[in-house]
Amino acid sequence: MTTGPKLRLGKTLVPGLLAVGLFGVMALITLNAAFEPMTAAAGAGFPADVSITAELGYALFGFDELQQIGGTEPFLAAVLLVAVALDAALDASLVLAKREEEGEPVAALASAGEEASATGGPEPAVTDGGTDGSSAATTDRHTDTGGESR
């Protein structure tokens, strides 16, 4: 008989509550932010004939003389901050995905059956029907296909 999930109180509850609180703070900031449309009358935005990517690249490598318009450094800072945040998220996902059993790391794609754990070695690889020189493998293959050898 299965039982329902149980709420664990104590140290395991704190990270969950912190995550919910952080989500709430970020939701409040997003809901209270003023997203105004960029208008040409306010002088915001890039001209239509200027490549934004090229301007960011010139700012990244310090080619100020090649830039058609200046002031792209704030955009460049935003791109770099997003890159660092995505790298940190990737690293954190790898750390969280790592499993351990009894203090030893467990490979994500390893599968060990009861026979392998009893003998202490890995399971034998399954092949496409070739023999490894033992007569048992040859006999099993012949009985499965009807008995005649080819």
Buried (B, 14 or more C-beta within 10 A) or exposed (E): EEEEEEEEEEEEEEEEEEEEEEEEEEEEEEEEEEEEEEEEEEEEEBEEEEEEEBBBBBBEEEEEEEBEEEEBEEBBEEBEEEEEEEEEEEEEEEEEEEEEEEEEEEEEEEEBEEEBEEEEEEEEEEEEEEEEEEEEBEEEBEEEEEEEEE
